[in-house]
Amino acid sequence: MKKSLFFSVLALPILSVFTFITPTTAYAAGVSQGLFTANNTWMLVATFLVFIMHLGFASLESGLTRAKNTTNILFKNTAIVAIGLLTYALCGFNLMYPGDFNGWIGFAGVGLSLPAGDAGLIGYADGAYTYYTDFIFQAMFAATAATIVSGAVAERVKLSSFLIFSAIFVAIIYPIVGSWKWGGGWLDAMGFYDFAGSTLVHGVGGWGALACVLILGPRLGKYVNGQVRPILGHSMPLATLGMFLLWLGWFGFNGGSVLSADPGLVSLVFVTTSLAAAAGILSSMVTSWMVQKKPDLSMILNGSLAGLVGITAGADTVTVMGAILIGLVAGVIVVFSVMFFDRVKIDDPVGALSVHLVCGIWGTLAVGIFSTNPDHKLWVQLVGVVAYGAVTFAAAFGLFFALKGIMGVRVTEQEEMEGLDMHEHGVAAYNGFQINNQ
């Protein structure tokens, strides 16, 4: 009896593994419980990888800005995650995925509503993930769009105005335009393609950032007598750490966008994502070295992110060589874009406009050039870019301009010169160290 019990217990893990990989029991979705579990588990792993990206953004933005504003940067990046999750749960998710709607705007109701029984589990997405997994994965993307704005407006925006802008941007603007493609709207019907968000996340965040930056104006001392005065970040190690955390998180950002644990597609996406990032580093290194006569670390950090943003729209549908070419072009573009924005006196402390907006546009158009799917047309991709740009920029500009009139959006000259940490928070990020406020 004891021996029989011993072998029964020993056999349990073996049987469970065998059941996991063998579709012995078919469910309503046509997949086994084991496959459903594998799919859903990967989607949750991808979700916490995207969550790690917020640590990457916080580190990168802090490192590329001055020490006197570090607490402020970290506060904004922490608050944005909370705002993004809560507003997306309240209304954003149902605005972005409204079900049957007119293709332009729809709303499935306030809050989250788990479908009963298997309809919210194995039957929700043909056995790929559950209703709640769908929500939390998409909510991380929503928060990312607002984080992009944070870096571009750093070191001179009023905290209260920024947080209100972020809440409305994530709750309403981002999900409405997102529904046009990912919610099955008019752009999706037209054939527009954006696998993981070169435009839907990065472009939308970039257009919002551009609107805010134009209203805010440059930091004090950035442009003097027609000359560009570099304002250096205080910690390149922190910025470099941020870049690698973002690269790590991108495996979830792009890999999770397969929307299942499909071995072939997830593997392909990991490869195209990494090679585009690597190509972005090399091309930005060569370009900046040739133009600036010295190798610039900040440029290759943004070069890697440029490659990542560029490949995001087509990571599942381009070849390995196509991914490398997309990354190479993105790395060149980001260098000249950073220089262009400085030349026209648009102050972007971390290069967010160049990385997310400009390279997001490139990546979206690149789908029409490099995609192996003949249904992906360049002109359709261009229509999508223009549509997202026009509506997002106009909405963000109107919102931020209204906030400027109601409560102001920029700190005082004294607050900016002395640092937002002490004036907005009353706490320095580096107590016990002498901080250069220039």
C-alpha positions in Angstrom: 0.0 0.0 0.0 2.8 2.4 0.9 4.8 1.5 -2.2 1.7 2.1 -4.4 1.2 5.5 -2.8 4.8 6.3 -3.3 4.7 5.6 -7.0 1.4 7.5 -7.4 2.9 10.6 -5.9 6.1 10.2 -8.0 4.0 9.9 -11.1 2.0 13.1 -10.5 4.6 15.6 -11.9 5.3 13.3 -14.8 1.7 13.0 -15.7 1.1 16.7 -15.3 3.9 17.6 -17.6 2.6 15.0 -20.1 -0.9 16.5 -19.9 0.6 20.0 -20.2 2.3 19.3 -23.6 -0.4 17.0 -25.0 -3.8 18.4 -25.9 -5.7 15.4 -24.5 -8.7 17.5 -23.4 -10.2 19.9 -25.9 -12.0 22.9 -24.5 -14.4 25.4 -26.0 -11.6 27.4 -27.6 -10.2 24.3 -29.3 -7.0 24.2 -27.2 -5.9 22.1 -24.3 -5.8 23.4 -20.7 -2.1 23.0 -20.8 -1.6 25.1 -23.9 -4.0 27.7 -22.5 -1.9 27.8 -19.3 1.3 28.2 -21.3 -0.1 31.0 -23.4 -1.5 32.9 -20.5 1.7 32.4 -18.4 3.8 33.9 -21.2 1.5 36.9 -21.5 1.8 37.6 -17.8 5.6 37.2 -18.0 5.5 39.7 -20.9 3.4 42.0 -18.7 5.9 42.2 -15.9 8.7 42.7 -18.5 6.8 45.8 -19.8 6.4 46.9 -16.2 10.2 46.8 -15.9 10.3 49.4 -18.7 9.0 52.0 -16.3 12.1 51.5 -14.2 14.1 51.9 -17.4 12.3 55.1 -18.3 12.8 56.5 -14.7 16.6 55.6 -14.8 17.2 56.9 -18.3 15.3 60.2 -17.7 17.0 60.8 -14.4 20.5 60.1 -15.7 20.0 62.4 -18.7 18.8 65.3 -16.6 20.3 67.3 -13.8 20.7 66.0 -10.3 18.5 68.9 -8.9 15.5 67.4 -10.7 16.0 63.7 -10.0 13.3 63.4 -7.3 10.8 65.1 -9.6 11.6 62.7 -12.4 11.2 59.7 -10.2 8.0 61.0 -8.7 6.4 61.5 -12.2 7.5 58.1 -13.4 6.1 56.4 -10.3 2.8 58.3 -10.4 2.3 57.7 -14.1 2.2 53.9 -13.6 -0.6 54.3 -10.9 -2.5 56.8 -13.1 -2.2 54.7 -16.1 -3.5 51.5 -14.4 -6.4 53.1 -12.6 -7.7 55.3 -15.5 -7.3 52.4 -17.9 -9.4 50.2 -15.6 -12.0 52.9 -15.2 -12.6 53.7 -18.8 -9.5 53.3 -21.1 -9.8 49.6 -21.7 -13.4 49.8 -22.7 -12.7 52.8 -25.0 -9.9 51.0 -26.7 -11.7 47.7 -27.1 -15.4 48.6 -27.3 -16.5 45.6 -29.3 -19.0 46.5 -32.0 -18.7 50.2 -32.8 -18.6 52.7 -35.7 -14.8 52.3 -36.2 -14.1 55.8 -34.8 -15.2 55.8 -31.2 -17.1 53.4 -28.9 -17.4 52.7 -25.2 -18.2 49.3 -23.6 -19.0 50.8 -20.2 -17.3 51.9 -17.0 -14.9 49.6 -15.2 -13.8 46.0 -15.7 -16.4 43.3 -16.3 -15.1 39.7 -16.3 -17.3 37.5 -18.6 -18.8 34.6 -16.8 -17.3 31.2 -16.8 -15.0 30.0 -19.6 -15.9 33.2 -21.5 -13.5 35.1 -19.4 -10.9 32.3 -19.2 -10.1 29.8 -21.9 -12.9 31.0 -24.2 -11.9 34.7 -24.0 -9.2 34.8 -26.7 -9.3 31.3 -28.3 -7.2 30.0 -25.4 -4.4 32.6 -25.7 -5.0 34.6 -22.5 -7.7 35.5 -20.0 -9.8 38.7 -19.8 -7.8 40.0 -16.8 -4.5 39.2 -18.5 -5.6 41.1 -21.6 -6.4 44.1 -19.4 -3.2 44.2 -17.4 -1.0 43.7 -20.4 -2.7 46.6 -22.3 -2.7 48.8 -19.3 1.1 48.7 -19.1 1.2 49.9 -22.7 -1.1 52.8 -21.9 1.1 54.0 -19.0 4.1 53.8 -21.3 2.6 56.3 -23.7 2.3 58.9 -20.9 5.9 58.2 -19.7 7.2 59.3 -23.1 5.8 62.7 -22.5 7.5 62.9 -19.1 11.0 62.9 -20.4 10.4 65.5 -23.1 8.9 68.1 -20.6 11.5 67.3 -17.8 13.0 70.0 -15.7 10.5 72.8 -16.2 6.9 71.4 -16.1 4.6 71.9 -13.1 4.0 68.6 -11.4 0.2 69.1 -10.9 -0.4 70.2 -14.5 1.6 67.2 -15.8 -0.3 64.7 -13.7 -3.7 66.0 -14.8 -2.6 66.0 -18.4 -1.3 62.4 -18.0 -4.6 61.2 -16.5 -6.7 62.6 -19.3 -4.2 61.6 -22.0 -4.2 57.9 -20.8 -7.8 57.7 -20.0 -9.3 59.2 -23.1 -6.9 60.3 -25.9 -4.7 57.2 -26.1 -7.5 54.6 -26.0 -9.7 56.3 -28.5 -7.0 56.6 -31.2 -5.8 53.1 -30.2 -9.2 51.6 -31.0 -8.8 52.6 -34.6 -6.4 49.8 -35.1 -6.2 47.5 -32.1 -9.9 47.8 -31.3 -10.9 46.8 -34.8 -11.6 50.4 -36.0 -11.4 52.1 -39.4 -7.6 51.9 -39.8 -7.7 48.2 -39.0 -10.4 47.7 -41.7 -8.2 49.7 -44.1 -5.2 47.3 -43.6 -3.0 49.6 -41.4 -0.5 47.5 -39.5 1.3 48.2 -36.2 2.3 45.0 -34.5 3.3 46.4 -31.1 3.0 50.1 -31.2 5.6 52.1 -33.1 2.8 54.5 -33.8 0.0 53.5 -31.4 2.2 53.8 -28.3 5.5 55.5 -29.2 4.1 57.8 -31.9 1.1 58.7 -29.8 3.3 59.5 -26.8 5.7 61.4 -29.1 2.9 63.6 -30.6 1.7 64.3 -27.1 5.2 65.2 -26.0 5.7 67.5 -29.0 2.5 69.4 -28.2 3.5 69.9 -24.6 7.1 71.0 -25.4 5.9 73.6 -27.9 3.7 75.2 -25.3 6.3 74.9 -22.5 9.2 76.3 -24.4 12.9 75.5 -23.8 14.7 75.3 -20.4 16.4 78.4 -19.2 19.9 78.8 -20.6 19.4 76.1 -23.3 19.5 78.5 -26.2 21.6 81.7 -25.7 22.3 84.3 -28.4 21.3 81.9 -31.2 23.7 79.2 -29.9 22.8 75.8 -28.4 24.1 75.4 -24.9 24.4 71.8 -23.9 22.8 70.9 -20.6 24.4 67.7 -19.6 22.8 64.9 -17.6 24.2 64.1 -14.2 24.6 60.3 -14.4 25.5 58.4 -17.5 25.8 55.2 -15.5 22.1 55.6 -14.5 21.1 56.5 -18.1 23.0 53.4 -19.4 21.2 51.2 -16.8 17.9 52.6 -18.0 18.6 51.8 -21.6 19.4 48.1 -20.8 16.3 47.9 -18.6 14.2 49.2 -21.5 15.8 46.7 -23.9 15.0 43.9 -21.5 11.4 45.1 -21.1 11.1 45.3 -24.9 11.2 41.5 -25.1 7.9 41.6 -23.3 6.6 44.6 -25.2 7.2 43.0 -28.6 7.2 39.4 -27.6 4.0 39.7 -25.7 2.4 41.3 -28.7 2.4 37.9 -30.4 -0.6 37.5 -28.0 0.2 33.8 -27.3 3.2 31.6 -26.5 3.6 30.6 -30.2 7.2 29.3 -30.2 8.0 30.3 -33.8 6.7 33.8 -33.7 7.9 34.7 -30.2 11.4 33.5 -31.2 11.4 35.5 -34.4 10.3 38.6 -32.5 13.0 38.3 -30.0 15.6 38.0 -32.7 14.3 40.9 -34.9 13.9 43.1 -31.8 17.5 42.5 -30.6 19.1 42.8 -34.0 17.3 46.1 -34.7 18.5 47.5 -31.3 22.1 46.4 -32.0 22.0 47.9 -35.5 20.7 51.1 -34.0 23.6 51.3 -31.6 26.2 50.8 -34.4 24.8 53.2 -36.9 24.2 55.9 -34.3 27.8 55.4 -33.1 29.3 55.8 -36.5 27.0 58.7 -37.4 27.6 60.7 -34.2 31.3 60.0 -34.3 31.6 61.3 -37.8 29.4 64.4 -37.3 30.4 65.4 -33.7 34.0 64.1 -34.1 33.8 62.2 -30.8 31.9 59.1 -29.7 28.8 60.2 -27.8 27.4 57.8 -25.2 24.0 59.5 -25.0 23.6 59.1 -28.8 24.2 55.4 -28.8 21.8 54.9 -25.8 19.2 56.7 -27.9 20.4 54.7 -31.0 19.5 51.5 -29.3 16.0 52.8 -28.4 15.6 54.2 -31.9 16.2 50.7 -33.3 13.7 49.2 -30.8 11.0 51.7 -31.6 11.7 51.3 -35.3 11.2 47.5 -35.3 8.2 47.5 -33.0 5.6 48.0 -35.8 6.8 45.1 -37.8 8.8 42.8 -35.6 6.7 39.8 -36.5 6.5 40.4 -40.2 10.0 41.4 -41.4 13.0 39.2 -42.1 16.2 39.2 -40.0 17.9 41.3 -42.7 14.9 43.7 -42.8 15.1 44.1 -39.0 18.8 45.0 -39.2 18.2 47.6 -42.0 15.3 49.1 -40.0 17.6 49.5 -37.0 20.5 50.9 -39.0 18.3 53.6 -40.5 16.7 54.4 -37.2 20.2 54.9 -35.6 21.1 57.4 -38.3 17.8 59.2 -38.1 17.9 59.6 -34.3 21.3 61.5 -34.4 20.2 64.0 -37.1 16.8 64.3 -35.4 18.3 65.3 -32.1 20.4 67.9 -33.9 17.4 69.1 -35.9 15.2 69.8 -32.8 18.1 71.7 -31.2 18.5 73.7 -34.4 14.9 74.8 -34.3 15.0 75.4 -30.6 12.7 72.6 -29.5 14.2 71.5 -26.2 13.9 67.8 -25.4 16.2 66.9 -22.5 16.2 63.1 -23.2 15.7 62.9 -26.9 12.1 61.5 -26.5 10.8 63.2 -29.7 13.6 61.8 -31.8 13.4 58.3 -30.4 9.6 57.8 -30.0 8.0 60.2 -32.5 10.5 60.4 -35.4 11.6 56.7 -35.2 8.1 55.6 -34.5 7.1 57.2 -37.8 10.0 55.5 -39.5 9.2 52.1 -38.1 5.5 52.4 -39.1 6.4 53.3 -42.7 9.1 50.6 -42.7 6.3 48.0 -42.5 5.2 49.0 -45.9 8.8 48.6 -47.2 10.1 45.5 -45.5 7.1 43.4 -44.5 6.9 39.9 -46.0 3.1 40.3 -46.1 2.0 41.7 -49.4 -1.2 43.1 -47.8 0.9 45.7 -45.9 0.9 48.8 -48.2 3.2 51.8 -47.7 0.4 54.3 -48.6 -1.9 52.8 -45.9 0.9 53.0 -43.3 1.3 56.7 -44.3 -2.4 57.3 -43.9 -2.2 55.8 -40.4 0.8 58.0 -39.4 -0.9 61.2 -40.6 -4.2 60.3 -38.9 -2.6 59.5 -35.6 -0.4 62.6 -35.8 -3.1 65.0 -36.6 -5.6 63.9 -34.0 -3.2 63.2 -31.2 -1.2 66.4 -31.6 -4.4 68.5 -31.8 -6.0 66.8 -28.8 -2.8 67.0 -26.6 -2.1 70.6 -27.7 -5.7 71.7 -26.8 -5.6 69.9 -23.5 -2.2 71.3 -22.4 -3.1 74.8 -23.7 -6.3 74.7 -21.6 -4.2 73.6 -18.5 -1.9 76.5 -19.2 -4.7 79.0 -19.1 -6.4 77.4 -16.0 -3.5 76.6 -13.7 -0.3 77.2 -15.6 2.1 74.5 -16.9 5.6 75.9 -16.1 7.4 76.4 -12.9 8.8 79.9 -12.0 12.2 81.0 -13.1 13.5 80.7 -9.6 12.1 77.2 -9.1 13.7 76.1 -12.4 17.1 77.5 -11.6 17.2 76.1 -8.0 15.7 72.7 -9.0 12.3 71.1 -8.8 13.3 68.6 -6.1 13.4 71.2 -3.4 10.6 73.4 -4.7 8.1 70.8 -5.7 8.9 68.1 -3.2 11.1 69.6 -0.5 13.5 66.6 -0.8 16.8 66.3 -2.6 17.6 63.1 -4.4 21.2 63.1 -3.2 21.4 64.3 0.4 24.9 64.9 1.6 26.3 65.8 -1.8 26.9 69.2 -3.3 24.7 69.6 -6.4 25.6 71.9 -9.3 22.4 73.7 -10.1 23.7 75.1 -13.4 
